[in-house]
Amino acid sequence: MAATPPRWRALHGDDDEVGWPDGPGRDIVVGLDGSADSERALHWAVREAVLRGTGVRAVLAWASAGPPQDGSRPPPATSPEHPRWTAQWILNEAVDRVRAEEPYARIVARTVFGPPVRMLLAEADGAEMLAVGARGATPSGRMPTGSVSLACLHGAPVPVVIVHGGGAGWEGHRPIVVGVDGSASSQVALAWAVREARLRAARLRVVHVWTPPLALEDGTGAAGEELFRAAELFRAAARVLLDDAVRVLHGPAGAGVEAEPVLVRGGVSRELISEAARAQMLVLGARGRGGFAELVLGSTSSQCVAHAGCPVAVVRGTAGGAALEGPKVLANRQAGRPGAHTPVL
């Protein structure tokens, strides 16, 4: 039987220090489809919900219509109603297995009719987050999902966590890794990662990956000492960007979290995947600049979601949102004065 994850401090005691909205009572929505990875996502979400003091809504979408039944007996396999029964059976089986291992779980299970992506996005609207498995049921399975997980990354209005089968994501000694690139989106991701690290009593690794221009890599743009000096200038600029990103963590916003800035040279996807191999979660912003440009639509997120060895959270910011805030900003926000949501980064 799985152990109950630790409750770090009060469940919501320090959230205001990072400016990420609490949303008490907001469920974590989990998309189920009968696959092993979606069931692992439900396990993950149940443990996450304990830390946040909320519940889990397990949703299975099915897309075959049929006439209503009285529920007294299953329809014949040739009946157009049969997919409704199949969906309910798949959902109940998965939820019962998770409840057997996680007896403290607060799960509401529901089936919905409609295209899986559209229905999951509708369910996630206003939720704490959406958790989905990295891979759905295969085309030969009863309820195939195709690229539902990736499609949810494109359209979800809330953070989306892609849970992999390779790791449970709850190894207490492993850090939370967040990628930053100087963009507003990565500030939002950093704020979310700080809260996650605090809830889990985990270390935080704030990673900036810098890639020098190709001319410096292949040696065609400069020679000898000039090449070395040019590379050092790029590295120094990357260091300044990273230091600016983590500066606010030295104040109240970072209280209770052990944060380590990490500067890495290389390809963005490759280095983030490497960092994720030693992490319990990788956190990325939904939009970035430089190496993270058009993250959701580009190759970085696709590569990280496909190959990271831990759950990957893609965090989408909102207006007035979740950037880390300093004490003056926090005081203004709590007093309802103008400028309450101005980030200090």
C-alpha positions as CSV (number, residue, x, y, z in Angstrom):
1,M,0.0,0.0,0.0
2,A,1.4,3.4,-0.9
3,A,2.3,5.7,1.8
4,T,0.5,9.0,2.3
5,P,2.6,11.9,1.1
6,P,3.9,14.3,3.8
7,R,1.9,17.4,4.6
8,W,4.4,20.2,4.5
9,R,3.6,23.1,6.9
10,A,-0.1,24.1,6.6
11,L,-1.6,23.0,3.3
12,H,-1.9,26.6,2.0
13,G,0.0,28.6,4.7
14,D,2.7,30.2,2.4
15,D,1.0,30.4,-1.0
16,D,0.6,34.2,-0.9
17,E,4.4,34.5,-0.7
18,V,4.6,33.4,-4.4
19,G,1.4,34.9,-5.7
20,W,0.0,31.7,-7.2
21,P,-3.8,31.6,-6.6
22,D,-4.9,29.1,-4.1
23,G,-8.3,28.3,-5.4
24,P,-9.5,26.3,-2.3
25,G,-11.9,23.6,-3.3
26,R,-10.7,23.6,-7.0
27,D,-10.4,20.0,-8.1
28,I,-7.5,18.4,-9.9
29,V,-8.9,17.0,-13.1
30,V,-7.5,13.7,-14.4
31,G,-8.2,12.4,-17.9
32,L,-8.6,8.6,-17.9
33,D,-8.8,6.4,-21.0
34,G,-8.1,2.9,-19.9
35,S,-4.3,3.1,-20.4
36,A,-1.7,2.4,-17.7
37,D,-0.3,5.9,-18.0
38,S,-3.6,7.5,-17.3
39,E,-4.1,5.4,-14.2
40,R,-0.6,6.5,-13.0
41,A,-1.8,10.1,-13.6
42,L,-4.7,9.4,-11.3
43,H,-2.3,8.0,-8.6
44,W,-0.1,11.1,-9.0
45,A,-3.1,13.5,-8.8
46,V,-4.5,11.9,-5.6
47,R,-1.2,12.5,-3.8
48,E,-0.9,16.0,-5.2
49,A,-4.5,16.7,-4.0
50,V,-3.6,15.7,-0.4
51,L,-0.8,18.4,-0.4
52,R,-3.2,21.0,-1.7
53,G,-6.1,20.1,0.4
54,T,-8.5,19.5,-2.5
55,G,-10.1,16.6,-4.4
56,V,-9.7,14.8,-7.7
57,R,-12.2,14.6,-10.5
58,A,-11.5,11.6,-12.7
59,V,-13.0,12.1,-16.2
60,L,-13.4,9.6,-19.0
61,A,-14.8,10.9,-22.3
62,W,-16.5,8.6,-24.8
63,A,-17.7,9.6,-28.2
64,S,-20.3,7.0,-29.3
65,A,-23.9,7.9,-28.9
66,G,-26.9,5.5,-28.4
67,P,-30.4,5.3,-27.0
68,P,-30.8,5.6,-23.2
69,Q,-30.9,2.3,-21.2
70,D,-32.7,1.6,-17.9
71,G,-29.4,0.4,-16.4
72,S,-30.8,-3.0,-15.3
73,R,-28.5,-5.0,-17.5
74,P,-25.6,-4.4,-19.9
75,P,-26.7,-3.9,-23.5
76,P,-25.6,-6.5,-26.1
77,A,-22.2,-6.0,-27.7
78,T,-23.9,-5.1,-31.0
79,S,-25.9,-2.3,-29.3
80,P,-24.9,1.3,-30.1
81,E,-25.3,1.9,-26.3
82,H,-22.5,-0.5,-25.5
83,P,-19.6,2.2,-25.5
84,R,-21.4,4.0,-22.6
85,W,-21.2,0.9,-20.5
86,T,-17.6,0.2,-21.5
87,A,-16.6,3.7,-20.6
88,Q,-18.2,3.5,-17.2
89,W,-16.7,0.1,-16.5
90,I,-13.2,1.3,-17.5
91,L,-13.6,4.3,-15.3
92,N,-14.9,2.4,-12.2
93,E,-12.1,-0.3,-12.5
94,A,-9.4,2.3,-12.6
95,V,-10.8,4.4,-9.7
96,D,-11.3,1.3,-7.6
97,R,-7.7,0.1,-8.1
98,V,-6.4,3.6,-7.1
99,R,-8.7,3.8,-4.1
100,A,-7.4,0.4,-2.9
101,E,-3.8,1.7,-2.8
102,E,-4.7,5.3,-1.8
103,P,-7.4,4.9,0.9
104,Y,-7.3,8.6,1.7
105,A,-8.3,9.5,-1.9
106,R,-11.1,12.0,-2.5
107,I,-12.2,11.1,-6.0
108,V,-15.3,12.0,-8.0
109,A,-15.6,9.8,-11.1
110,R,-17.6,10.8,-14.1
111,T,-18.0,9.8,-17.8
112,V,-18.8,12.5,-20.3
113,F,-20.0,12.3,-23.9
114,G,-18.0,14.1,-26.6
115,P,-14.5,14.3,-28.2
116,P,-11.9,13.6,-25.4
117,V,-9.8,16.8,-25.9
118,R,-12.7,19.2,-26.0
119,M,-14.4,17.5,-23.0
120,L,-11.2,17.5,-20.9
121,L,-10.5,21.1,-21.6
122,A,-14.1,22.0,-20.6
123,E,-13.7,20.0,-17.4
124,A,-10.4,21.6,-16.6
125,D,-11.7,25.2,-17.0
126,G,-11.5,26.6,-13.4
127,A,-9.7,23.6,-12.0
128,E,-6.5,23.5,-10.1
129,M,-4.7,21.7,-12.9
130,L,-5.2,18.9,-15.5
131,A,-3.2,15.7,-15.2
132,V,-3.0,13.2,-18.1
133,G,-1.0,10.2,-19.0
134,A,1.9,10.5,-21.4
135,R,0.5,7.8,-23.6
136,G,-3.1,6.8,-24.1
137,A,-4.7,3.5,-25.0
138,T,-3.3,1.9,-28.2
139,P,-5.4,1.9,-31.4
140,S,-6.1,-1.7,-30.7
141,G,-7.4,-0.9,-27.2
142,R,-11.0,-0.3,-26.3
143,M,-10.8,3.4,-25.8
144,P,-7.9,4.9,-27.9
145,T,-6.9,8.5,-27.3
146,G,-4.3,9.2,-29.9
147,S,-2.5,12.6,-29.1
148,V,-5.0,13.8,-26.4
149,S,-2.2,14.6,-24.0
150,L,-0.3,16.9,-26.5
151,A,-3.6,18.5,-27.6
152,C,-4.4,19.4,-24.0
153,L,-1.1,21.2,-23.8
154,H,-2.2,23.4,-26.6
155,G,-5.5,24.5,-25.2
156,A,-5.8,24.0,-21.5
157,P,-6.3,27.2,-19.5
158,V,-4.7,25.7,-16.4
159,P,-1.4,24.0,-15.7
160,V,-1.1,20.6,-17.4
161,V,0.9,17.8,-15.9
162,I,1.9,14.9,-18.2
163,V,2.6,11.8,-16.1
164,H,5.0,9.2,-17.4
165,G,5.0,5.5,-16.6
166,G,8.8,5.5,-16.0
167,G,8.6,7.3,-12.6
168,A,6.1,8.0,-9.8
169,G,7.4,11.5,-9.3
170,W,7.3,11.3,-5.5
171,E,10.9,10.4,-4.6
172,G,11.4,12.8,-1.7
173,H,15.2,13.2,-2.2
174,R,14.8,14.4,-5.8
175,P,14.4,18.1,-6.7
176,I,11.8,20.0,-8.6
177,V,13.4,21.3,-11.8
178,V,12.1,24.5,-13.5
179,G,13.4,25.9,-16.8
180,V,13.7,29.7,-17.0
181,D,14.6,31.9,-20.0
182,G,13.8,35.4,-18.9
183,S,10.3,35.4,-20.3
184,A,7.2,36.3,-18.4
185,S,6.0,32.8,-18.9
186,S,9.0,31.3,-17.2
187,Q,8.4,33.6,-14.3
188,V,5.0,32.1,-13.9
189,A,6.4,28.7,-14.1
190,L,9.0,29.6,-11.5
191,A,6.3,30.8,-9.1
192,W,4.4,27.6,-9.6
193,A,7.5,25.5,-9.1
194,V,8.3,27.3,-5.9
195,R,4.9,26.5,-4.5
196,E,5.3,22.9,-5.6
197,A,8.7,22.6,-3.9
198,R,7.3,24.1,-0.7
199,L,4.4,21.7,-0.6
200,R,6.7,18.7,-1.2
201,A,9.5,20.0,1.0
202,A,11.7,19.5,-2.0
203,R,14.8,21.3,-3.3
204,L,14.3,23.5,-6.3
205,R,16.8,23.6,-9.3
206,V,16.3,26.7,-11.4
207,V,17.8,25.9,-14.8
208,H,18.7,28.2,-17.6
209,V,20.1,26.6,-20.8
210,W,22.1,28.8,-23.1
211,T,23.1,27.9,-26.6
212,P,25.9,29.9,-28.3
213,P,25.4,30.9,-32.0
214,L,26.3,28.3,-34.5
215,A,29.3,30.3,-35.7
216,L,30.8,30.0,-32.2
217,E,30.1,26.3,-32.1
218,D,31.7,25.4,-35.5
219,G,34.5,27.9,-35.3
220,T,33.7,29.7,-38.5
221,G,32.8,33.0,-37.0
222,A,36.0,33.8,-35.1
223,A,39.3,32.3,-34.4
224,G,41.3,31.5,-31.3
225,E,41.1,34.0,-28.5
226,E,38.3,36.0,-30.2
227,L,36.2,32.8,-30.3
228,F,36.8,32.2,-26.6
229,R,35.9,35.9,-25.7
230,A,32.7,35.7,-27.7
231,A,31.6,32.5,-26.0
232,E,32.4,34.1,-22.6
233,L,30.2,37.1,-23.4
234,F,27.3,34.8,-24.2
235,R,27.9,32.8,-21.1
236,A,28.1,36.0,-19.0
237,A,24.8,37.3,-20.4
238,A,23.2,33.9,-19.6
239,R,24.4,34.1,-16.0
240,V,22.9,37.6,-15.6
241,L,19.6,36.3,-16.9
242,L,19.6,33.4,-14.5
243,D,20.6,35.6,-11.6
244,D,17.8,38.1,-12.4
245,A,15.3,35.2,-12.5
246,V,16.2,33.8,-9.1
247,R,17.0,37.1,-7.2
248,V,13.4,37.3,-5.8
249,L,13.9,33.9,-4.2
250,H,16.4,35.4,-1.8
251,G,13.5,37.3,-0.2
252,P,10.2,36.3,1.3
253,A,9.0,34.8,-1.9
254,G,11.5,32.0,-1.5
255,A,11.1,31.4,2.2
256,G,11.2,27.7,3.1
257,V,12.6,26.6,-0.3
258,E,16.2,25.6,-0.9
259,A,16.8,26.9,-4.5
260,E,19.8,26.3,-6.6
261,P,20.5,28.3,-9.8
262,V,21.9,26.1,-12.6
263,L,23.5,27.4,-15.8
264,V,23.9,24.8,-18.5
265,R,25.4,25.2,-22.0
266,G,23.9,23.0,-24.7
267,G,20.7,22.1,-26.5
268,V,17.6,23.2,-24.6
269,S,15.6,20.0,-24.9
270,R,18.5,17.7,-24.4
271,E,19.7,19.5,-21.2
272,L,16.2,19.8,-19.7
273,I,15.6,16.1,-20.3
274,S,18.9,15.3,-18.7
275,E,18.0,17.4,-15.6
276,A,14.6,15.7,-15.5
277,A,16.3,12.3,-15.2
278,R,17.3,13.3,-11.6
279,A,14.1,15.1,-10.7
280,Q,10.6,14.4,-9.4
281,M,9.1,17.0,-11.7
282,L,10.1,19.2,-14.6
283,V,8.2,22.6,-14.8
284,L,8.1,24.7,-18.0
285,G,6.3,27.8,-19.0
286,A,3.7,27.6,-21.8
287,R,5.4,30.4,-23.8
288,G,9.0,31.6,-23.8
289,R,11.7,33.4,-25.7
290,G,15.0,32.3,-27.0
291,G,15.4,28.6,-26.4
292,F,11.8,28.2,-25.1
293,A,10.2,30.2,-28.0
294,E,6.7,28.9,-28.8
295,L,7.2,26.2,-26.3
296,V,3.9,24.5,-26.6
297,L,3.9,24.4,-30.4
298,G,7.6,23.8,-30.8
299,S,10.1,20.9,-30.4
300,T,11.2,21.7,-26.8
301,S,8.0,20.8,-25.1
302,S,7.3,17.8,-27.5
303,Q,10.8,16.4,-26.7
304,C,10.5,17.0,-23.0
305,V,7.0,15.5,-22.8
306,A,8.0,12.5,-24.9
307,H,11.4,11.7,-23.2
308,A,11.5,13.2,-19.7
309,G,11.8,10.6,-17.0
310,C,9.4,12.4,-14.6
311,P,6.1,14.2,-14.7
312,V,6.3,17.3,-16.8
313,A,4.2,20.4,-15.8
314,V,3.5,23.0,-18.5
315,V,2.2,26.2,-16.7
316,R,0.1,28.8,-18.5
317,G,0.0,32.2,-16.9
318,T,-3.0,34.4,-16.5
319,A,-3.4,38.2,-16.4
320,G,-2.6,39.5,-13.0
321,G,-1.2,36.1,-12.6
322,A,1.4,34.1,-10.8
323,A,4.7,35.8,-11.2
324,L,6.8,35.9,-8.0
325,E,6.1,39.0,-5.9
326,G,8.2,41.0,-3.5
327,P,6.9,42.2,-0.1
328,K,5.7,45.6,-1.3
329,V,3.7,44.0,-4.1
330,L,2.2,41.5,-1.7
331,A,1.2,44.3,0.8
332,N,-0.5,46.2,-2.0
333,R,-2.3,43.2,-3.3
334,Q,-3.6,42.3,0.2
335,A,-4.7,45.9,0.7
336,G,-6.4,46.0,-2.7
337,R,-4.3,49.0,-3.9
338,P,-3.3,49.6,-7.5
339,G,-0.2,47.8,-8.8
340,A,-1.0,44.8,-6.7
341,H,-0.1,42.4,-9.5
342,T,3.1,44.0,-10.8
343,P,5.9,41.4,-10.7
344,V,9.3,42.5,-9.4
345,L,11.3,40.4,-11.9
